[in-house]
Amino acid sequence: MRWLKVAALLIVLSQAVIGDIDIIGNVHPGDNQDSSYTPQDPLTNDTESTYNYFLDNPIRFYLSQDTQINGIKLQGSGLESDSNLVIYIDGQEVATGDDGRYDVALNENLSSGYHTIAFRGSCYNRWGSEVSCDSRWVRDIDDFTVSSIRLLSDQNTTAYAFSQYVHLGDNSDSDDNYDINDDSYSYYPDESDGVSKTYSIDITQELVGFELYIPRVRAISKDNINTVEVYDSNNILIQRYYLNHPDQTKFDFNERYEGNCSGVSKVVVTSGDYTSTNKDDFSYDGLIFIPFYGGLNPITPSCTLEEGLKLSTYDISDYSQEYPYNHSDYDQLESDYAIESKQFGWGYVDNIDTTGSDNNPYYDG
């Protein structure tokens, strides 16, 4: 019995100062390289003129409460005077802006939790005339750069969201721009952003924990090489995580830390040092840090526990990994194995003994 959920926790989050939600980081939609932009590589494959790579792999953000979004304001440059921003939230087109404008009005009610946002400009044919971005006559899409996204609202969020798509390491990729669908070495941008990236958090209040979410980590070639480190307000290491994965395909890194800490100053993501090859290079698409200011309180059960705790055990003997690497892997493990056909048995217990090599009280095997 390697994994057991014995309690649920309710996270009580304090609320930050009221007003607007910022997502920080450089993004380059378009189809042309431009050395004046950061990054210079656009968010599309180098052989295509489409925003679909960005729309299919959008920016993630987190809301700590139900929120009314009244508009979007991008801090950007490069948008053509006749180009119209189109905003997508959670995969749905929600608003279109006026010609050449970086601010777009909208009226969206979003629930607390994780969400996505993406945006595009206009598309053009070979003569420079605007056409539908779904048209087969598209030969160019508007390139522009964005350094921050502001969601206009009367509410705020406790979370910190960073939108820049990152390549860490000491090697360069081939000139293929956002090659997210490659099975190996799908680095973006092509040039490395360095061997580490530091995200400033600067929380000085006491915390009872935090959650980290890094979408679409990929090109992990070696375990126990690349790290994510969280430091308290005194720059003392709280926790180090390794970005491990059985292959180079993309996955979401999601970890929760439960324990008191004296604030958080920064999160540092680092490419390790593994020989002179590119096996220590990797990419990911942004980062979210969610601080927990309140207490971690057990949820009052809606059922009686007079008979004890109901414990079920399952056969995971053919599970190929040694253990789940992250929350997504654990959810997949639970979905595949916590099913009736693999159940050893169940029973009510008032004492759980996890000592010894076999701690399954219901299976004699």
Order of alpha helices (4+ residues) and beta strands (2+ residues): beta-beta-alpha-beta-beta-beta-beta-beta-beta-beta-beta-beta-beta-beta-beta-beta-beta-beta-beta-beta-beta-beta-beta-alpha-beta
